[in-house]
Structures are given as C-alpha cells and as structure tokens.
Amino acid sequence: MGAQLRVYKRRIKSVTATKKITRAMEMIAASRIVKAQRRVAASKPYADELTVAVSAVAQGSDVKHPLTTEADRPRRAAVLLITSDRGLAGAYNSNAIKAGEHLTSELVARGLEVDTYVVGRKGVSYYSFRERGVAQTWTGFTDNPTYADAKAVAAPLIESIERDADEGGVDEIHIAFTEFESMMTQTPRERRLLPLTLDKSAEESAETFAKGRDVQPLYDFEPSAEQVLDALLPRYVESRIYNALLQAAASKHAATRRAMKSATDNAEDMIKSLGRLANAARQSEITQEISEIVGGASALADATAGSER
C-alpha cells in the first residue's frame, strides 16, 4: 500500500503543476481578448464604409474592373485561409480548416482551379503533412496582427487578381476565417472578397445612405474612374484582410481561454479524485498496520501462555 500511496501523491503533484499552467494561460488569454475586441471594433467601421464607398464608385461608372466586375467564365480562384500559429485553442483551428476545405470544394465543384494561401502555422502544417501545395504562407503574427501584416498578405492576392488567368492570375478571391461574435461564440466564415460583394452591414449602410434620395447621385472622376478603382482596390482588400485577421485573433484568444478553463476544471476534478484514492490507500495502509500489530500481539500472547503451561 505504501507504494500505491506514493504513486497517487506523485500524480497529484503533477496534475497540480499542470493546473497552475492552464490557469495562467487562461488568465493571459482573458487579458488579451479585451484588447483584441477593441481592435476589431475599431477596424470594422472603416472596412464597412470603404466597401460602401467602393460600391458607390462602381455604381457611378461603367468601367470594367476586377474590383467590381465578374468574369464571364471564371477559371481560377484564390482562397485565403486564416488559422493560428499556436494550438491549445480547442477546435478553433480545425473548424477554420474545415471552412477552408468546404470553400475549396465548392469552388472546385464550379470547375475552378484553386490557389491556396495560408496564414498561421497550424494551417501550414495541415497542408504540409498532407503534401498539398500552397501558393504562399505567412506565420508569426496571428496573435497580434498589424496593418503591415495585412498589407503583406494582401500584396500577392492583389497581384494575382490583376493578372490574366492565362498568366497565372485569378478571377476571384475568397477568404475563410473565424468571426468573433462573443466570448462564447466564434463562427467560421467563408466570404468572397473580389469581385466586390456587399455584406449585410455594408448593405445596410448603403441603404441608409440612399434613403430618401429619389435621384441617384452622379459622379465625376478625376483623373478617371479606372484609376480611382485602381487606387481603391488595394485599400479595400487590405482593410478586409486586416479585419479578418483581427477577428481571427480575438476568436483564437477566446477559444484558448475556454479550452484552458476546461482544462483547469478537469485538473481540479482529477486532484479531488486522486485525493480520495490517496486517502483510501492511506486508510488501508493504517488498517493493515493495525491488523499486523494486533495479530503480532495476539501471537505473542499465545506463545507466552503456551510456555507458562
């Protein structure tokens, strides 16, 4: 029984050390969520209003531009998948990868060739393990992305949309990321960046802007509508990718906090269970020792009584 008790004590010590680590990681993730939420809230209005502005420019001109005009027969598409550099976030990365795979399968079903771009070591490892090629990858900034990171990610995507499909360019750009809705809810999203499609918030802004106007506004472009769209294209893509990176970072921190809290709770339950087992082993050891002492005393008494006779 003594050996069993030592085993339980070692396991309790080990689980206690693990609990301290998971508790610390939970608190770190909780502190980062607040900052990430503020950055998401600060970036979203600009991204939405820029989308409305680009839509207004597109409606006010008849120029064919990759920002606003769909190809008659699209042949190639680019998919940007955003994951994290680190794990310990529950099903966060697997759900994001599933969204990217679903988006890719839908594009392939339409007859498009797909170029995959991946952000985050987890996504890179997923494709590398399966020996599936990717066009380009980025790592090292998913926990705290900056606008410079978004520009670096957007650059090859913008270059590809500006090239003809025969020259290795793409006709569409899509993105798969995790949207932060609340501390408990983070939802994988699949969206098309180019050609431009208005999301719900942008549509509402556009409707509010146009409400009460019986006559649609006319626009004069200087120097030309095409050059204005050329200038807006990188800003639109960068702002959308930046917002997606921030949403993904906030979602990852929330998922980490939830996973670490669950791990801490499980560690507490395990410590209680091991404590009960250790107490039972200690009680059994004490009972056995008492039984041995009583048995020895009884045998000694019997031996003494026999010798007296």
TACORRA-V641035 format. One record per residue. RES is the residue in one letter. SS is DSSP state (hx for helix, st for strand, lp for the rest). PHI is phi in whole degrees, 0 to 359 (* if undefined). PSI is psi in whole degrees, 0 to 359 (NA if undefined). Layout:
<<RES | SS | PHI | PSI> <RES | SS | PHI | PSI>>
This chain:
<<M | lp | * | 329> <G | hx | 298 | 321> <A | hx | 295 | 319> <Q | hx | 298 | 317> <L | hx | 298 | 319> <R | hx | 296 | 322> <V | hx | 299 | 313> <Y | hx | 298 | 319> <K | hx | 295 | 320> <R | hx | 297 | 317> <R | hx | 294 | 320> <I | hx | 298 | 317> <K | hx | 297 | 318> <S | hx | 294 | 314> <V | hx | 294 | 325> <T | hx | 297 | 318> <A | hx | 296 | 319> <T | hx | 296 | 320> <K | hx | 299 | 320> <K | hx | 298 | 320> <I | hx | 293 | 311> <T | hx | 295 | 325> <R | hx | 295 | 317> <A | hx | 296 | 317> <M | hx | 295 | 324> <E | hx | 298 | 316> <M | hx | 291 | 323> <I | hx | 296 | 314> <A | hx | 297 | 320> <A | hx | 297 | 322> <S | hx | 290 | 330> <R | hx | 281 | 334> <I | hx | 298 | 318> <V | hx | 300 | 313> <K | hx | 297 | 319> <A | hx | 296 | 321> <Q | hx | 299 | 318> <R | hx | 296 | 321> <R | hx | 292 | 322> <V | hx | 296 | 313> <A | hx | 296 | 326> <A | hx | 286 | 329> <S | hx | 274 | 334> <K | hx | 295 | 314> <P | hx | 302 | 320> <Y | hx | 296 | 316> <A | hx | 296 | 318> <D | hx | 292 | 315> <E | hx | 292 | 326> <L | hx | 295 | 322> <T | hx | 297 | 318> <V | hx | 296 | 318> <A | hx | 296 | 317> <V | hx | 296 | 320> <S | hx | 297 | 320> <A | hx | 296 | 319> <V | hx | 296 | 319> <A | hx | 295 | 319> <Q | hx | 289 | 334> <G | lp | 271 | 3> <S | lp | 223 | 160> <D | lp | 247 | 25> <V | lp | 278 | 135> <K | lp | 277 | 121> <H | lp | 217 | 143> <P | lp | 299 | 341> <L | lp | 290 | 327> <T | lp | 233 | 347> <T | lp | 251 | 126> <E | lp | 280 | 144> <A | lp | 290 | 145> <D | lp | 298 | 318> <R | lp | 228 | 83> <P | lp | 297 | 137> <R | lp | 242 | 328> <R | st | 227 | 150> <A | st | 219 | 153> <A | st | 248 | 137> <V | st | 240 | 123> <L | st | 259 | 117> <L | st | 254 | 128> <I | st | 249 | 116> <T | lp | 238 | 196> <S | lp | 245 | 165> <D | lp | 278 | 338> <R | lp | 236 | 159> <G | lp | 264 | 219> <L | lp | 55 | 39> <A | lp | 229 | 32> <G | lp | 63 | 227> <A | lp | 266 | 15> <Y | hx | 304 | 305> <N | hx | 292 | 319> <S | hx | 296 | 323> <N | hx | 292 | 320> <A | hx | 296 | 318> <I | hx | 294 | 321> <K | hx | 299 | 320> <A | hx | 296 | 318> <G | hx | 295 | 320> <E | hx | 294 | 320> <H | hx | 296 | 317> <L | hx | 297 | 316> <T | hx | 298 | 316> <S | hx | 297 | 325> <E | hx | 293 | 319> <L | hx | 293 | 319> <V | hx | 296 | 322> <A | hx | 296 | 333> <R | lp | 280 | 356> <G | lp | 91 | 18> <L | lp | 264 | 145> <E | st | 277 | 138> <V | st | 243 | 128> <D | st | 258 | 125> <T | st | 257 | 130> <Y | st | 243 | 134> <V | st | 234 | 133> <V | st | 249 | 129> <G | lp | 106 | 139> <R | hx | 295 | 328> <K | hx | 295 | 318> <G | hx | 292 | 320> <V | hx | 298 | 316> <S | hx | 296 | 323> <Y | hx | 299 | 312> <Y | hx | 286 | 325> <S | hx | 293 | 319> <F | hx | 298 | 325> <R | lp | 269 | 5> <E | lp | 55 | 44> <R | lp | 253 | 131> <G | lp | 287 | 146> <V | lp | 232 | 151> <A | lp | 288 | 317> <Q | st | 197 | 152> <T | st | 227 | 156> <W | st | 221 | 139> <T | lp | 218 | 166> <G | lp | 99 | 358> <F | lp | 223 | 10> <T | lp | 292 | 332> <D | lp | 287 | 330> <N | lp | 214 | 71> <P | lp | 288 | 150> <T | lp | 243 | 171> <Y | hx | 293 | 329> <A | hx | 297 | 323> <D | hx | 295 | 318> <A | hx | 297 | 321> <K | hx | 295 | 320> <A | hx | 295 | 322> <V | hx | 288 | 321> <A | hx | 288 | 331> <A | hx | 305 | 306> <P | hx | 293 | 331> <L | hx | 291 | 318> <I | hx | 295 | 318> <E | hx | 299 | 321> <S | hx | 289 | 325> <I | hx | 287 | 335> <E | hx | 278 | 343> <R | lp | 272 | 156> <D | lp | 286 | 151> <A | hx | 299 | 329> <D | hx | 293 | 337> <E | hx | 260 | 15> <G | lp | 94 | 7> <G | lp | 278 | 181> <V | lp | 233 | 159> <D | lp | 260 | 340> <E | st | 219 | 150> <I | st | 235 | 126> <H | st | 239 | 160> <I | st | 222 | 140> <A | st | 237 | 121> <F | st | 209 | 178> <T | st | 251 | 122> <E | st | 270 | 133> <F | st | 273 | 115> <E | lp | 256 | 320> <S | lp | 199 | 179> <M | lp | 298 | 333> <M | lp | 255 | 347> <T | lp | 233 | 120> <Q | st | 226 | 122> <T | st | 245 | 127> <P | st | 296 | 137> <R | st | 234 | 149> <E | st | 233 | 118> <R | st | 223 | 153> <R | st | 262 | 125> <L | st | 275 | 312> <L | st | 225 | 144> <P | lp | 303 | 157> <L | lp | 301 | 132> <T | lp | 228 | 134> <L | lp | 280 | 129> <D | lp | 278 | 180> <K | hx | 299 | 314> <S | hx | 296 | 321> <A | hx | 291 | 323> <E | hx | 296 | 319> <E | hx | 297 | 320> <S | hx | 296 | 318> <A | hx | 296 | 320> <E | hx | 294 | 319> <T | hx | 297 | 320> <F | hx | 296 | 321> <A | hx | 270 | 353> <K | lp | 296 | 135> <G | lp | 83 | 1> <R | lp | 259 | 112> <D | lp | 281 | 335> <V | lp | 245 | 130> <Q | lp | 289 | 141> <P | lp | 290 | 151> <L | lp | 254 | 145> <Y | lp | 238 | 141> <D | lp | 251 | 133> <F | lp | 250 | 132> <E | lp | 233 | 125> <P | lp | 281 | 333> <S | lp | 200 | 161> <A | hx | 298 | 322> <E | hx | 295 | 320> <Q | hx | 290 | 326> <V | hx | 296 | 316> <L | hx | 294 | 323> <D | hx | 300 | 322> <A | hx | 287 | 326> <L | hx | 280 | 334> <L | hx | 305 | 305> <P | hx | 296 | 323> <R | hx | 294 | 320> <Y | hx | 296 | 310> <V | hx | 296 | 316> <E | hx | 297 | 317> <S | hx | 294 | 320> <R | hx | 293 | 317> <I | hx | 292 | 321> <Y | hx | 298 | 315> <N | hx | 298 | 320> <A | hx | 295 | 320> <L | hx | 297 | 319> <L | hx | 292 | 318> <Q | hx | 300 | 316> <A | hx | 295 | 320> <A | hx | 296 | 315> <A | hx | 297 | 320> <S | hx | 296 | 319> <K | hx | 295 | 317> <H | hx | 296 | 320> <A | hx | 295 | 318> <A | hx | 294 | 321> <T | hx | 296 | 315> <R | hx | 300 | 315> <R | hx | 295 | 318> <A | hx | 294 | 318> <M | hx | 290 | 327> <K | hx | 294 | 319> <S | hx | 297 | 319> <A | hx | 295 | 320> <T | hx | 295 | 317> <D | hx | 297 | 319> <N | hx | 296 | 322> <A | hx | 296 | 319> <E | hx | 298 | 317> <D | hx | 297 | 320> <M | hx | 293 | 321> <I | hx | 297 | 319> <K | hx | 296 | 317> <S | hx | 296 | 315> <L | hx | 294 | 326> <G | hx | 297 | 318> <R | hx | 295 | 319> <L | hx | 295 | 321> <A | hx | 295 | 319> <N | hx | 296 | 320> <A | hx | 295 | 319> <A | hx | 294 | 321> <R | hx | 295 | 318> <Q | hx | 295 | 320> <S | hx | 296 | 321> <E | hx | 296 | 317> <I | hx | 295 | 317> <T | hx | 298 | 318> <Q | hx | 296 | 318> <E | hx | 297 | 317> <I | hx | 297 | 318> <S | hx | 297 | 320> <E | hx | 294 | 320> <I | hx | 294 | 315> <V | hx | 296 | 318> <G | hx | 296 | 318> <G | hx | 295 | 319> <A | hx | 295 | 321> <S | hx | 294 | 318> <A | hx | 296 | 320> <L | hx | 295 | 320> <A | hx | 295 | 320> <D | hx | 296 | 319> <A | hx | 296 | 319> <T | hx | 295 | 318> <A | hx | 295 | 323> <G | hx | 293 | 322> <S | hx | 290 | 327> <E | hx | 292 | 328> <R | lp | 289 | NA>>
